[in-house]
Amino acid sequence: MPLRLVLVRHGLSSFNLDHRIQGRDDLSSLTEAGQEQARATGEALRDLRLGAAYTSPLRRARATALALLAAHGQGLAPSDDDDLMEIDLEPWSGLRRSEVASVDPEGERLWRLSPELLELERSDGRRFRPLIDLMAQAGRIRDRLVSLHSPALAEGETTVLVVAHNAILRALVLQLLGLPASHFRRLRLDNASVSVFNLSTGPAGLEVQIESLNGTTHLGQGLPKPGTGPRMVLVRHGETDWNRQGRFQGQIDIPLNENGRRQAAAAETFLAQVPLQRAYTSAMARPRQTAETILRSHPGVPLTSTTGLLEIGHGLWEGRLEAEIAEGWPQLLADWKRAPETVQMPEGETIQEVWERSLATWSRIACSLDAAETALVVAHDAVNKTILCALLGLTPGQIWAIKQGNGGVSVIDYPEGGGGLPVLTCLNLTGHLGGVIDRTAAGAL
């Protein structure tokens, strides 16, 4: 991808520590722990050459950008951009969250449940809708970044760093993916987290892929801390020889190769301290072997195999390289890359069929979990992509917007219970495999 956006939330601030609303008042400062988080983030990004860096001018973000870039060592200076400032919550700024619930209970309820409907009043009496205004602000940032670093005009790969705040970065993610403000609560971004987006120009215009979201492993911690409600940990199986070769696997039962077994062992170490009560796997060898390896550190956790999580059936494409498929089915392969929801695999499945069975299986598992339970789910590229697309509010035709590396880990929380709104806590973490950027095999499904 010619344009890579690396989004970083500022490090821990004084208002974060005190559970106060920050908004765009510049009263909060970066703590010592936040400075260390910024330095660790810069070190984690050292193998990336940055073409440009942008920051919110608010001091907690700017201090993060300066400490990050100093540790990165390239000598790049950040450019301030006012459109990267945090959401405007003027009447609430400086209040603790508990105080907001006391002084404005209806507003606090809307902010928690439907933030796009929240309306506040400024000190001069003017009323405004903070999240709707923020979405417009995020749209301007997206357009400006694409204009200044156009994927269509870039020579080679360009990496751009953006350092800002929780709400504006979530709004920017929604704008990149073409999602509405009502999906704001489906995302989570922790202090000093790293999210990576790949942008390119295709026949339909700008194409966006989430490589990773809310990565914090570079900070020396495991998964983001859970809240209330059940949690599901979604893992793609480790590498196979066919992944490495770029051969379409589908429902042919190819086992892990040596590298895939190493990736599964790395996932085991990464998840060793995560309390698991249940585990589920596709009924095929490569995810089952991955799940069994992870569960070595969780003795006694039952592993259930299900056909609902089987990889997409590629039919006559299975076992073939992309070049071979291009010879026999050139238009169908082009359609699969351009509009996967329109393709019926020759003697195989459609992505809609995979969507329906994988989501039904996922939902059954989620709804069966108690509030304190965490379930491991190990499956395949297309299956994981359909699940994550659905949870984000994307469509079957947008599966290419999601990246799933071999051995990558995603986490979905359900603060309202398994039948409630999902929160995508993190997506495609691969730090346990050797870095912030996903460098696993880019082979066929």
C-alpha positions as CSV (number, residue, x, y, z in Angstrom):
1,M,0.0,0.0,0.0
2,P,1.5,3.4,-1.0
3,L,0.0,5.4,2.0
4,R,0.2,4.1,5.5
5,L,-1.4,6.1,8.3
6,V,-0.1,5.4,11.8
7,L,-2.6,6.8,14.4
8,V,-1.4,7.3,18.0
9,R,-3.4,8.4,20.9
10,H,-1.6,10.7,23.4
11,G,0.0,9.1,26.5
12,L,-1.5,9.1,29.9
13,S,-2.4,12.6,31.0
14,S,-3.1,14.3,34.3
15,F,-6.8,14.4,33.6
16,N,-6.8,10.7,32.5
17,L,-5.4,9.9,35.9
18,D,-8.1,11.9,37.7
19,H,-10.9,10.6,35.5
20,R,-11.8,14.2,34.3
21,I,-13.3,15.3,31.0
22,Q,-10.5,16.9,29.0
23,G,-12.2,18.0,25.7
24,R,-10.3,20.7,24.0
25,D,-9.4,22.7,27.1
26,D,-5.6,22.8,27.3
27,L,-5.5,22.2,31.1
28,S,-4.3,18.6,31.1
29,S,-0.6,17.7,30.7
30,L,1.3,14.6,29.9
31,T,2.3,12.6,33.0
32,E,5.7,11.0,33.6
33,A,4.1,7.6,32.7
34,G,2.7,9.2,29.5
35,Q,6.1,10.4,28.6
36,E,7.5,6.9,29.0
37,Q,4.6,5.6,26.9
38,A,5.4,8.1,24.1
39,R,9.1,7.0,24.2
40,A,8.2,3.4,24.0
41,T,5.9,4.1,21.0
42,G,8.7,5.9,19.2
43,E,11.1,3.0,19.7
44,A,8.5,0.5,18.5
45,L,8.1,2.5,15.3
46,R,11.8,2.9,14.6
47,D,11.9,0.6,11.6
48,L,9.3,2.8,9.8
49,R,10.6,5.7,7.8
50,L,8.1,8.5,8.4
51,G,7.2,10.9,5.5
52,A,5.4,13.4,7.7
53,A,4.0,13.8,11.2
54,Y,1.0,15.7,12.4
55,T,-0.2,16.5,15.9
56,S,-3.0,18.2,17.8
57,P,-1.7,21.4,19.2
58,L,-3.1,20.6,22.6
59,R,-0.1,20.1,24.9
60,R,-0.8,16.5,26.0
61,A,-0.8,15.4,22.3
62,R,2.1,17.7,21.2
63,A,4.3,16.5,24.1
64,T,3.5,12.9,23.1
65,A,4.4,13.6,19.5
66,L,7.7,15.3,20.5
67,A,8.8,12.5,22.8
68,L,7.8,9.9,20.3
69,L,9.7,11.4,17.4
70,A,12.8,12.0,19.6
71,A,12.8,8.3,20.5
72,H,12.1,7.4,16.9
73,G,15.4,9.1,16.0
74,Q,14.6,10.3,12.4
75,G,14.8,13.9,13.3
76,L,11.3,14.7,12.0
77,A,9.3,17.6,13.5
78,P,5.5,17.4,13.9
79,S,3.2,19.9,12.2
80,D,0.3,21.2,14.3
81,D,-3.2,20.8,12.9
82,D,-6.2,22.4,14.6
83,D,-8.5,19.8,13.1
84,L,-6.8,17.1,15.3
85,M,-8.0,18.8,18.5
86,E,-10.2,16.8,20.8
87,I,-14.0,16.8,20.8
88,D,-15.5,20.0,22.2
89,L,-17.3,19.3,25.5
90,E,-17.1,22.8,26.8
91,P,-19.8,22.6,29.6
92,W,-18.3,19.4,31.0
93,S,-14.5,20.2,30.7
94,G,-12.7,19.7,33.9
95,L,-15.5,17.7,35.6
96,R,-15.1,14.2,36.8
97,R,-17.2,11.7,35.0
98,S,-19.2,11.1,38.1
99,E,-19.9,14.8,38.4
100,V,-21.2,14.9,34.8
101,A,-23.8,12.3,35.8
102,S,-24.9,14.5,38.7
103,V,-25.1,17.9,36.9
104,D,-26.4,16.6,33.5
105,P,-27.8,13.1,33.9
106,E,-29.7,13.1,30.6
107,G,-26.6,14.3,28.7
108,E,-24.4,11.8,30.4
109,R,-26.9,9.0,29.5
110,L,-26.9,10.1,25.8
111,W,-23.1,10.3,25.7
112,R,-22.9,6.7,27.0
113,L,-25.6,5.2,24.8
114,S,-26.1,7.5,21.7
115,P,-23.4,10.1,21.6
116,E,-24.4,11.3,18.1
117,L,-27.6,12.6,19.7
118,L,-25.9,14.6,22.4
119,E,-26.5,18.4,22.3
120,L,-24.8,20.8,24.7
121,E,-25.0,24.5,25.3
122,R,-22.0,26.8,25.3
123,S,-21.4,29.6,27.8
124,D,-22.7,32.1,25.3
125,G,-26.0,30.2,25.0
126,R,-25.3,28.6,21.6
127,R,-26.3,24.9,21.3
128,F,-24.1,22.4,19.4
129,R,-23.8,18.7,18.8
130,P,-20.3,17.7,19.8
131,L,-19.9,14.4,18.0
132,I,-21.6,15.6,14.7
133,D,-19.2,18.6,14.7
134,L,-16.3,16.2,15.4
135,M,-17.2,14.0,12.5
136,A,-17.1,16.9,10.1
137,Q,-13.7,17.8,11.6
138,A,-12.5,14.3,11.1
139,G,-13.7,14.4,7.5
140,R,-11.6,17.4,6.8
141,I,-8.5,15.7,8.3
142,R,-9.1,12.6,6.2
143,D,-9.4,14.6,3.0
144,R,-6.4,16.8,3.8
145,L,-4.2,13.8,4.5
146,V,-5.2,12.1,1.3
147,S,-4.7,15.3,-0.7
148,L,-1.3,16.0,0.8
149,H,-0.1,12.4,0.5
150,S,-2.2,11.1,-2.3
151,P,-1.9,7.3,-2.8
152,A,-2.4,7.9,-6.5
153,L,0.6,10.1,-6.8
154,A,2.9,8.6,-4.2
155,E,6.2,7.1,-5.4
156,G,6.7,4.0,-3.3
157,E,5.3,3.6,0.2
158,T,4.7,6.7,2.4
159,T,4.1,6.5,6.1
160,V,2.4,9.4,7.9
161,L,2.2,9.7,11.7
162,V,-0.9,11.3,13.3
163,V,-0.9,12.0,17.1
164,A,-4.1,13.1,18.6
165,H,-6.9,12.2,21.1
166,N,-9.4,9.5,21.8
167,A,-12.6,10.9,20.3
168,I,-11.1,12.6,17.3
169,L,-9.1,9.5,16.3
170,R,-12.2,7.3,16.7
171,A,-14.1,9.8,14.5
172,L,-11.3,9.7,11.9
173,V,-11.5,5.9,11.9
174,L,-15.2,6.1,11.2
175,Q,-14.6,8.6,8.4
176,L,-11.9,6.4,6.8
177,L,-14.3,3.4,6.8
178,G,-17.3,5.4,5.7
179,L,-19.2,4.6,8.9
180,P,-21.7,6.9,10.7
181,A,-21.3,8.7,14.0
182,S,-23.7,6.1,15.6
183,H,-20.9,3.6,15.4
184,F,-18.6,5.7,17.6
185,R,-19.1,3.5,20.7
186,R,-18.0,0.4,18.8
187,L,-14.4,1.5,18.9
188,R,-11.8,1.7,21.7
189,L,-8.4,3.5,21.7
190,D,-6.2,3.4,24.7
191,N,-3.4,5.8,25.7
192,A,-0.4,5.6,23.5
193,S,-2.1,2.9,21.3
194,V,-1.0,2.4,17.7
195,S,-3.5,1.9,14.9
196,V,-2.4,1.3,11.3
197,F,-4.4,2.0,8.2
198,N,-3.3,1.3,4.6
199,L,-4.8,3.5,1.9
200,S,-4.6,3.0,-1.9
201,T,-6.5,4.2,-5.0
202,G,-8.6,1.7,-6.8
203,P,-11.3,1.7,-9.6
204,A,-13.9,2.9,-7.1
205,G,-11.6,5.6,-5.6
206,L,-10.0,5.5,-2.2
207,E,-9.6,2.0,-0.7
208,V,-8.9,1.7,3.0
209,Q,-7.7,-1.3,5.0
210,I,-7.4,-1.6,8.8
211,E,-4.1,-3.3,9.4
212,S,-4.4,-3.0,13.2
213,L,-6.4,-1.1,15.8
214,N,-5.6,-0.1,19.3
215,G,-2.3,-2.0,19.6
216,T,-0.6,-1.6,23.0
217,T,1.8,-4.5,23.2
218,H,4.7,-2.2,22.6
219,L,4.0,-0.7,26.1
220,G,5.0,-4.0,27.8
221,Q,1.5,-5.1,28.5
222,G,-0.8,-7.8,27.2
223,L,-4.4,-7.2,25.9
224,P,-6.2,-4.0,26.8
225,K,-7.8,-4.3,30.2
226,P,-11.3,-5.8,30.2
227,G,-14.3,-3.9,31.5
228,T,-17.6,-5.4,32.5
229,G,-19.3,-8.1,30.4
230,P,-18.0,-11.0,28.4
231,R,-15.0,-10.9,26.2
232,M,-14.1,-12.8,23.0
233,V,-10.6,-13.3,21.7
234,L,-10.5,-14.0,18.0
235,V,-7.3,-15.5,16.5
236,R,-6.4,-16.4,12.9
237,H,-4.6,-19.7,12.6
238,G,-0.8,-19.8,12.1
239,E,0.9,-20.0,8.7
240,T,0.7,-23.0,6.4
241,D,2.9,-23.8,3.4
242,W,0.0,-22.8,1.2
243,N,-0.3,-19.4,2.9
244,R,3.4,-18.9,2.2
245,Q,3.0,-20.0,-1.5
246,G,-0.1,-17.9,-2.1
247,R,-2.2,-21.0,-2.8
248,F,-6.0,-20.9,-2.2
249,Q,-6.7,-23.3,0.6
250,G,-10.4,-23.0,1.3
251,Q,-11.7,-26.2,2.9
252,I,-8.7,-28.3,2.0
253,D,-7.3,-29.4,5.3
254,I,-3.7,-28.1,5.3
255,P,-1.8,-28.2,8.6
256,L,0.5,-25.6,10.1
257,N,4.0,-25.3,8.8
258,E,7.1,-24.8,11.1
259,N,6.6,-21.0,11.1
260,G,2.9,-21.4,11.8
261,R,3.7,-23.6,14.8
262,R,6.1,-20.8,16.0
263,Q,3.3,-18.2,15.5
264,A,0.9,-20.4,17.5
265,A,3.5,-20.7,20.3
266,A,3.9,-16.9,20.3
267,A,0.2,-16.5,20.6
268,E,0.2,-19.0,23.5
269,T,2.8,-16.9,25.4
270,F,1.0,-13.6,24.6
271,L,-2.3,-15.0,25.9
272,A,-0.9,-17.0,28.8
273,Q,-2.1,-14.6,31.4
274,V,-5.6,-14.1,29.9
275,P,-8.2,-16.0,31.9
276,L,-10.1,-18.2,29.4
277,Q,-13.1,-20.2,30.3
278,R,-14.1,-21.6,26.9
279,A,-12.5,-22.2,23.5
280,Y,-13.9,-22.7,20.0
281,T,-12.2,-23.6,16.7
282,S,-13.0,-24.4,13.1
283,A,-13.1,-28.1,12.6
284,M,-10.0,-27.9,10.4
285,A,-6.4,-28.8,11.3
286,R,-4.7,-25.4,11.0
287,P,-7.0,-23.6,13.5
288,R,-7.3,-26.6,15.7
289,Q,-3.5,-26.9,16.0
290,T,-3.3,-23.2,16.7
291,A,-6.0,-23.4,19.4
292,E,-4.5,-26.5,21.0
293,T,-1.1,-24.7,21.2
294,I,-2.6,-21.6,22.9
295,L,-4.5,-23.8,25.4
296,R,-1.3,-25.5,26.6
297,S,-1.1,-22.5,29.0
298,H,-4.8,-23.0,29.9
299,P,-5.1,-26.6,31.1
300,G,-8.7,-27.7,31.6
301,V,-10.3,-25.2,29.2
302,P,-12.6,-27.3,26.9
303,L,-12.1,-26.9,23.1
304,T,-15.2,-27.2,20.9
305,S,-14.9,-27.7,17.1
306,T,-17.6,-26.3,14.9
307,T,-18.3,-26.4,11.2
308,G,-19.8,-22.9,11.3
309,L,-16.2,-21.5,11.5
310,L,-14.9,-23.4,8.4
311,E,-13.0,-21.3,5.9
312,I,-14.8,-20.2,2.7
313,G,-15.3,-23.0,0.2
314,H,-13.4,-21.9,-2.9
315,G,-14.6,-24.9,-4.9
316,L,-12.5,-25.5,-8.0
317,W,-10.1,-22.7,-7.0
318,E,-8.8,-24.7,-4.0
319,G,-5.2,-25.9,-4.3
320,R,-4.5,-23.4,-7.1
321,L,-2.1,-20.4,-7.2
322,E,-3.6,-17.0,-8.1
323,A,-1.8,-17.2,-11.5
324,E,-3.5,-20.5,-12.3
325,I,-6.9,-19.0,-11.3
326,A,-6.2,-15.9,-13.5
327,E,-5.8,-18.2,-16.5
328,G,-9.0,-20.1,-16.0
329,W,-11.3,-17.6,-14.4
330,P,-9.8,-14.1,-15.2
331,Q,-13.1,-12.1,-14.8
332,L,-14.3,-14.0,-11.7
333,L,-10.9,-13.4,-10.0
334,A,-11.1,-9.7,-10.9
335,D,-14.6,-9.6,-9.5
336,W,-13.4,-11.3,-6.3
337,K,-10.8,-8.6,-5.8
338,R,-13.1,-5.8,-6.7
339,A,-16.6,-6.8,-5.4
340,P,-16.3,-10.1,-3.5
341,E,-20.0,-10.0,-2.5
342,T,-20.9,-10.6,-6.2
343,V,-18.9,-13.8,-6.7
344,Q,-20.2,-17.4,-6.5
345,M,-17.1,-19.6,-6.3
346,P,-17.1,-22.3,-8.9
347,E,-18.6,-25.2,-7.1
348,G,-18.0,-23.3,-3.8
349,E,-19.5,-20.7,-1.6
350,T,-20.4,-17.0,-1.7
351,I,-19.1,-14.6,0.9
352,Q,-22.7,-14.0,2.0
353,E,-23.0,-17.7,2.9
354,V,-19.8,-17.5,4.9
355,W,-21.1,-14.3,6.5
356,E,-24.3,-15.9,7.6
357,R,-22.9,-19.1,9.1
358,S,-19.9,-17.5,10.8
359,L,-22.0,-14.7,12.3
360,A,-24.6,-17.2,13.5
361,T,-21.9,-19.2,15.2
362,W,-20.2,-16.2,16.7
363,S,-23.5,-14.8,18.0
364,R,-24.4,-18.1,19.7
365,I,-21.1,-18.2,21.5
366,A,-21.4,-14.5,22.6
367,C,-24.9,-14.9,23.9
368,S,-24.0,-18.1,25.8
369,L,-21.2,-16.3,27.8
370,D,-21.6,-15.2,31.4
371,A,-20.5,-11.6,32.3
372,A,-17.1,-12.7,33.7
373,E,-16.3,-15.2,30.9
374,T,-13.7,-14.9,28.1
375,A,-13.9,-17.2,25.1
376,L,-11.1,-18.0,22.6
377,V,-12.2,-18.4,19.0
378,V,-9.6,-19.6,16.4
379,A,-10.7,-19.5,12.8
380,H,-9.6,-18.4,9.3
381,D,-9.0,-15.3,7.2
382,A,-12.3,-15.0,5.4
383,V,-14.3,-16.1,8.5
384,N,-12.6,-13.6,10.8
385,K,-13.0,-10.9,8.2
386,T,-16.7,-11.4,7.9
387,I,-17.1,-11.4,11.7
388,L,-15.1,-8.3,12.2
389,C,-16.8,-6.5,9.3
390,A,-20.2,-7.3,10.8
391,L,-19.2,-6.1,14.3
392,L,-17.9,-2.8,12.9
393,G,-21.0,-2.3,10.8
394,L,-19.4,-2.9,7.4
395,T,-20.9,-5.1,4.7
396,P,-19.9,-8.4,3.0
397,G,-18.5,-6.4,0.1
398,Q,-16.0,-4.7,2.4
399,I,-14.1,-7.7,3.7
400,W,-10.8,-6.4,2.1
401,A,-11.0,-3.5,4.5
402,I,-9.9,-5.9,7.3
403,K,-6.5,-7.5,7.6
404,Q,-5.9,-10.7,9.4
405,G,-2.3,-11.8,9.9
406,N,-1.5,-15.5,10.6
407,G,-1.5,-15.7,14.4
408,G,-3.0,-12.2,14.8
409,V,-5.2,-11.5,17.8
410,S,-8.4,-9.4,17.9
411,V,-10.6,-8.7,21.0
412,I,-14.3,-7.9,21.2
413,D,-15.9,-6.9,24.4
414,Y,-19.7,-6.9,25.2
415,P,-20.2,-4.4,28.1
416,E,-24.0,-4.9,27.8
417,G,-23.8,-8.7,27.6
418,G,-23.4,-11.0,24.6
419,G,-26.5,-9.8,22.9
420,G,-25.6,-6.1,23.3
421,L,-23.4,-3.7,21.4
422,P,-20.0,-5.1,20.6
423,V,-16.9,-3.0,21.2
424,L,-13.9,-3.7,19.0
425,T,-11.2,-3.4,21.7
426,C,-8.3,-4.3,19.4
427,L,-7.9,-5.8,15.9
428,N,-5.1,-7.9,14.4
429,L,-2.5,-7.4,17.1
430,T,0.8,-9.0,15.8
431,G,3.3,-7.4,18.2
432,H,3.9,-10.9,19.7
433,L,5.1,-12.0,16.3
434,G,7.8,-9.3,16.0
435,G,6.6,-5.7,15.7
436,V,3.9,-3.2,15.3
437,I,3.5,-3.7,11.6
438,D,1.9,-7.0,10.4
439,R,4.6,-8.8,8.5
440,T,2.9,-12.2,8.3
441,A,2.4,-14.0,5.0
442,A,0.0,-12.2,2.6
443,G,-0.9,-15.5,0.9
444,A,-4.3,-16.6,-0.4
445,L,-7.2,-17.5,1.8
